[in-house]
Amino acid sequence: MHFRFSSFSDFMTMSGHGIYVWSAFFVVVASIAGLLIFSVAKRKKIKHDIREYYRRVELASQNGGDE
């Protein structure tokens, strides 16, 4: 296997383009992480709302549908 960079420092700076490469990399990683966190939180809220809805429906049916 042949590496293009002679050292880790060379790899990090990427011949002067490191700031652009690494900033783009971190923007993408942060975006994916944000989407993942948002999706998990949204799913949790939807599941909670569904449980709450069915709990209210069950209570209404137990009370004779007075609501």
N, C-alpha and C positions, 0 to 999 in steps of 0.2 A: 504494500500500500504506500502511495506517495502523497505526502501532505504538501499543500500549496504554501503554507506558512512555515517559517523556520523556527518560530517560537510562539508561545502563548500571547505575548505582548503584540507580536505581529498579527496574530489572529484577531485580537481585540480591536486593533486600530484599522485593520483591513486596508492597508496602504492609503490611509488618509480618509477613507470612506466609512469608517466605523461608526461615527456619530449618526449618519443617515441610516445605516443598516440596523444598528442596535435600537435606535429610536423607533424605526418602523416595526421591528420585531416586538418591542415592548408595547407599542400601541395595539398591535394585533392581539398579543397575549392578554392585555388588559381588557380589550373589547370582548374577547371570548369569555374571559372570567366574569365580566359584567353581565353578559347575556346568560351565562350559566346561573349566576346568583339570582338574577331577575326571574328567570324561568322557574327555578326551584321555589322562590318566594311566591310567585304567582300561582303555581300549582298547589302550594300549601293553602293559600287563601281560597282558591276555588273549592278545594276539598272541604275546607271549613265551612264555606257558604252552603255547599250541598248538604253537609251533615246538619247544619242549622235549619235549612229548609225542611228536610225530612223530619227533624225533631218537632218543628212547629206543626207540620201536617199531622204527625202522630198525636200531638197534644190536642189539636183541634178535633180530630176524630174521636178521641177519648172523651172530650167535653161535649160531644154531640153536635159538633160543627157550628157552634154559636159565634164563631169569629168571622 
